Amino acid sequence: MIRRRAWDNVPQPPNNLYGTFGNLRDAFLLLGTVPLALIGGILSLLVTHTTFSISAAVGFISLFGVSVLGGVILVSRINQLRTQDEVPLEEAIRQGAALQLRPVLMAALAAAIGLLPAAVATGIGSETQQPLARVVVGGMLTSAVLILLVLPAMYRLVYRQAERHATARPQRTAQDDPEAQPRDVP
């Protein structure tokens, strides 16, 4: 006999991007936000002449998480507009980007402003804090802007292509498919 625990029947939240959205298309779109954050982190290291270190690597990991969060916020709103409100693709992208401007900017700016003192600090121990803080500050500033500009364009390209394939492929009916028709069994 299998022993059941009290928490076995509690629904579990999805723990990955595919589980959150239910399709690979949105999961890969959100993974496209990682290079957008990487651009700002690398630029901030180059501009400040900071060497890449373990501290900077930790900053990149944090940066990737917050940039994917910004993408999840934006893509989920666009999907909500398309499915629940039945807004056409172009209008859903436009409205979703406008509605999510403040949440995406607030998530990015909170991290950037919070680490700004560590990025410019010159006291004892600042040489270990500076790479992490500079990566996060630079990456957050550029990733927020790029997420709001590039991710909607990527969404439009991917979903427009998916709609073209769906309309180009003829729908099969039971009359067209001889295997779907019932057979006379003797």
C-alpha positions as a Markdown table, in Angstrom:
| # | Residue | x | y | z |
|---|---|---|---|---|
| 1 | Met | 0.0 | 0.0 | 0.0 |
| 2 | Ile | 1.3 | 3.4 | -1.0 |
| 3 | Arg | 1.4 | 5.9 | 1.8 |
| 4 | Arg | 0.1 | 9.3 | 0.9 |
| 5 | Arg | 1.2 | 12.5 | 2.6 |
| 6 | Ala | -1.0 | 15.5 | 3.1 |
| 7 | Trp | 0.9 | 17.6 | 0.6 |
| 8 | Asp | 0.6 | 15.1 | -2.3 |
| 9 | Asn | -2.7 | 16.6 | -3.5 |
| 10 | Val | -1.5 | 20.2 | -3.4 |
| 11 | Pro | -1.1 | 21.5 | -6.9 |
| 12 | Gln | 2.5 | 22.4 | -7.7 |
| 13 | Pro | 3.4 | 25.6 | -9.5 |
| 14 | Pro | 5.3 | 25.2 | -12.8 |
| 15 | Asn | 9.0 | 25.3 | -12.2 |
| 16 | Asn | 10.4 | 26.1 | -15.7 |
| 17 | Leu | 9.5 | 28.3 | -18.6 |
| 18 | Tyr | 7.8 | 25.6 | -20.6 |
| 19 | Gly | 5.6 | 24.7 | -17.6 |
| 20 | Thr | 4.7 | 28.4 | -17.1 |
| 21 | Phe | 3.6 | 29.0 | -20.7 |
| 22 | Gly | 2.8 | 25.6 | -22.0 |
| 23 | Asn | 4.7 | 25.9 | -25.2 |
| 24 | Leu | 8.3 | 26.0 | -26.4 |
| 25 | Arg | 7.8 | 29.1 | -28.5 |
| 26 | Asp | 7.4 | 31.4 | -25.5 |
| 27 | Ala | 10.1 | 29.6 | -23.6 |
| 28 | Phe | 12.6 | 30.2 | -26.3 |
| 29 | Leu | 11.4 | 33.8 | -26.7 |
| 30 | Leu | 12.2 | 34.4 | -23.1 |
| 31 | Leu | 15.6 | 32.8 | -23.4 |
| 32 | Gly | 16.2 | 35.5 | -26.0 |
| 33 | Thr | 16.3 | 38.1 | -23.3 |
| 34 | Val | 19.5 | 36.7 | -21.9 |
| 35 | Pro | 21.7 | 38.1 | -24.7 |
| 36 | Leu | 20.0 | 41.4 | -24.3 |
| 37 | Ala | 21.1 | 41.6 | -20.6 |
| 38 | Leu | 24.5 | 40.2 | -21.5 |
| 39 | Ile | 25.1 | 43.3 | -23.8 |
| 40 | Gly | 24.7 | 45.7 | -21.0 |
| 41 | Gly | 26.8 | 43.7 | -18.5 |
| 42 | Ile | 29.7 | 43.4 | -20.9 |
| 43 | Leu | 29.5 | 47.1 | -21.9 |
| 44 | Ser | 29.6 | 48.1 | -18.3 |
| 45 | Leu | 32.7 | 46.0 | -17.7 |
| 46 | Leu | 34.4 | 47.5 | -20.7 |
| 47 | Val | 33.5 | 51.1 | -20.0 |
| 48 | Thr | 34.7 | 50.9 | -16.4 |
| 49 | His | 37.8 | 48.8 | -17.2 |
| 50 | Thr | 36.7 | 46.2 | -14.7 |
| 51 | Thr | 38.1 | 42.7 | -15.2 |
| 52 | Phe | 35.9 | 39.7 | -15.3 |
| 53 | Ser | 35.9 | 37.8 | -12.0 |
| 54 | Ile | 33.8 | 35.4 | -10.0 |
| 55 | Ser | 32.0 | 38.4 | -8.5 |
| 56 | Ala | 31.2 | 39.6 | -12.1 |
| 57 | Ala | 30.0 | 36.1 | -13.0 |
| 58 | Val | 27.6 | 36.1 | -10.0 |
| 59 | Gly | 26.4 | 39.5 | -11.2 |
| 60 | Phe | 25.7 | 38.0 | -14.7 |
| 61 | Ile | 23.7 | 35.2 | -13.1 |
| 62 | Ser | 21.6 | 37.7 | -11.2 |
| 63 | Leu | 21.2 | 39.8 | -14.3 |
| 64 | Phe | 20.0 | 36.9 | -16.4 |
| 65 | Gly | 17.3 | 36.1 | -13.8 |
| 66 | Val | 16.0 | 39.6 | -13.6 |
| 67 | Ser | 16.0 | 40.0 | -17.4 |
| 68 | Val | 14.0 | 36.8 | -17.8 |
| 69 | Leu | 11.6 | 38.0 | -15.2 |
| 70 | Gly | 11.0 | 41.2 | -17.3 |
| 71 | Gly | 10.4 | 39.0 | -20.3 |
| 72 | Val | 7.9 | 36.8 | -18.4 |
| 73 | Ile | 6.0 | 39.9 | -17.3 |
| 74 | Leu | 5.8 | 41.2 | -20.9 |
| 75 | Val | 5.0 | 37.9 | -22.7 |
| 76 | Ser | 2.4 | 36.8 | -20.1 |
| 77 | Arg | 0.5 | 40.1 | -20.5 |
| 78 | Ile | 0.6 | 39.9 | -24.3 |
| 79 | Asn | -0.7 | 36.3 | -24.1 |
| 80 | Gln | -3.4 | 37.3 | -21.7 |
| 81 | Leu | -4.5 | 40.1 | -24.1 |
| 82 | Arg | -4.6 | 37.6 | -27.0 |
| 83 | Thr | -6.4 | 34.8 | -25.3 |
| 84 | Gln | -8.8 | 36.3 | -22.7 |
| 85 | Asp | -9.5 | 39.7 | -24.3 |
| 86 | Glu | -9.2 | 38.3 | -27.9 |
| 87 | Val | -7.1 | 41.3 | -29.1 |
| 88 | Pro | -5.4 | 40.8 | -32.5 |
| 89 | Leu | -1.7 | 40.2 | -32.5 |
| 90 | Glu | -0.4 | 43.6 | -33.4 |
| 91 | Glu | -2.7 | 45.4 | -31.0 |
| 92 | Ala | -1.9 | 42.9 | -28.2 |
| 93 | Ile | 1.8 | 43.5 | -28.6 |
| 94 | Arg | 1.3 | 47.3 | -28.6 |
| 95 | Gln | -1.0 | 47.3 | -25.6 |
| 96 | Gly | 1.1 | 44.7 | -23.7 |
| 97 | Ala | 4.3 | 46.7 | -24.1 |
| 98 | Ala | 2.6 | 49.9 | -23.0 |
| 99 | Leu | 0.9 | 48.3 | -20.0 |
| 100 | Gln | 4.1 | 46.5 | -18.9 |
| 101 | Leu | 6.4 | 49.5 | -19.3 |
| 102 | Arg | 6.2 | 50.5 | -15.6 |
| 103 | Pro | 6.6 | 46.9 | -14.1 |
| 104 | Val | 9.6 | 46.1 | -16.4 |
| 105 | Leu | 11.3 | 49.4 | -15.7 |
| 106 | Met | 10.6 | 49.1 | -11.9 |
| 107 | Ala | 12.0 | 45.6 | -11.7 |
| 108 | Ala | 15.2 | 46.7 | -13.6 |
| 109 | Leu | 15.6 | 50.1 | -11.9 |
| 110 | Ala | 15.2 | 48.7 | -8.4 |
| 111 | Ala | 18.1 | 46.3 | -8.9 |
| 112 | Ala | 20.2 | 49.0 | -10.7 |
| 113 | Ile | 19.6 | 51.8 | -8.1 |
| 114 | Gly | 20.0 | 49.4 | -5.2 |
| 115 | Leu | 23.5 | 48.4 | -6.4 |
| 116 | Leu | 24.6 | 51.8 | -7.6 |
| 117 | Pro | 26.4 | 52.7 | -4.3 |
| 118 | Ala | 28.4 | 49.4 | -4.5 |
| 119 | Ala | 29.3 | 50.1 | -8.1 |
| 120 | Val | 30.9 | 53.4 | -7.3 |
| 121 | Ala | 32.3 | 52.5 | -3.8 |
| 122 | Thr | 36.0 | 53.0 | -3.2 |
| 123 | Gly | 36.4 | 51.8 | 0.4 |
| 124 | Ile | 37.8 | 48.6 | 1.9 |
| 125 | Gly | 36.4 | 45.5 | 0.2 |
| 126 | Ser | 34.9 | 47.4 | -2.7 |
| 127 | Glu | 37.1 | 45.6 | -5.2 |
| 128 | Thr | 35.0 | 42.5 | -4.6 |
| 129 | Gln | 31.7 | 44.3 | -4.8 |
| 130 | Gln | 32.3 | 46.5 | -7.8 |
| 131 | Pro | 32.4 | 43.8 | -10.5 |
| 132 | Leu | 29.0 | 42.4 | -9.4 |
| 133 | Ala | 27.4 | 45.7 | -8.9 |
| 134 | Arg | 28.7 | 47.2 | -12.2 |
| 135 | Val | 27.5 | 44.2 | -14.2 |
| 136 | Val | 24.0 | 44.4 | -12.6 |
| 137 | Val | 23.7 | 48.2 | -12.9 |
| 138 | Gly | 24.9 | 48.3 | -16.6 |
| 139 | Gly | 22.9 | 45.2 | -17.6 |
| 140 | Met | 19.7 | 46.3 | -15.9 |
| 141 | Leu | 19.7 | 49.7 | -17.6 |
| 142 | Thr | 20.2 | 48.2 | -21.1 |
| 143 | Ser | 18.2 | 45.1 | -20.7 |
| 144 | Ala | 15.0 | 46.9 | -19.6 |
| 145 | Val | 15.1 | 49.1 | -22.7 |
| 146 | Leu | 16.0 | 46.3 | -25.0 |
| 147 | Ile | 13.4 | 44.0 | -23.5 |
| 148 | Leu | 10.7 | 46.6 | -24.2 |
| 149 | Leu | 11.9 | 47.3 | -27.7 |
| 150 | Val | 13.4 | 44.0 | -29.0 |
| 151 | Leu | 11.2 | 41.3 | -27.3 |
| 152 | Pro | 7.9 | 42.7 | -28.8 |
| 153 | Ala | 9.5 | 42.6 | -32.2 |
| 154 | Met | 10.7 | 39.1 | -31.7 |
| 155 | Tyr | 7.3 | 38.1 | -30.4 |
| 156 | Arg | 5.7 | 39.6 | -33.6 |
| 157 | Leu | 8.1 | 37.7 | -35.9 |
| 158 | Val | 7.6 | 34.4 | -34.2 |
| 159 | Tyr | 3.8 | 34.5 | -33.8 |
| 160 | Arg | 3.3 | 36.0 | -37.3 |
| 161 | Gln | 5.3 | 33.1 | -38.7 |
| 162 | Ala | 3.3 | 30.6 | -36.6 |
| 163 | Glu | 0.0 | 32.1 | -37.9 |
| 164 | Arg | 1.2 | 31.9 | -41.5 |
| 165 | His | 2.1 | 28.2 | -41.1 |
| 166 | Ala | -1.3 | 27.5 | -39.4 |
| 167 | Thr | -3.2 | 29.2 | -42.3 |
| 168 | Ala | -1.1 | 27.6 | -45.0 |
| 169 | Arg | -1.5 | 24.1 | -43.7 |
| 170 | Pro | -5.0 | 22.9 | -44.7 |
| 171 | Gln | -7.1 | 21.5 | -41.9 |
| 172 | Arg | -8.0 | 17.8 | -42.3 |
| 173 | Thr | -11.5 | 16.8 | -41.7 |
| 174 | Ala | -12.9 | 13.3 | -41.2 |
| 175 | Gln | -14.1 | 13.3 | -44.8 |
| 176 | Asp | -10.6 | 14.0 | -46.2 |
| 177 | Asp | -8.9 | 11.4 | -43.9 |
| 178 | Pro | -9.9 | 7.8 | -44.7 |
| 179 | Glu | -8.3 | 6.6 | -41.5 |
| 180 | Ala | -10.5 | 8.8 | -39.4 |
| 181 | Gln | -13.7 | 7.4 | -40.9 |
| 182 | Pro | -15.4 | 4.5 | -39.0 |
| 183 | Arg | -14.9 | 1.1 | -40.5 |
| 184 | Asp | -17.3 | -1.7 | -40.8 |
| 185 | Val | -16.1 | -4.5 | -38.6 |
| 186 | Pro | -17.7 | -7.9 | -39.5 |
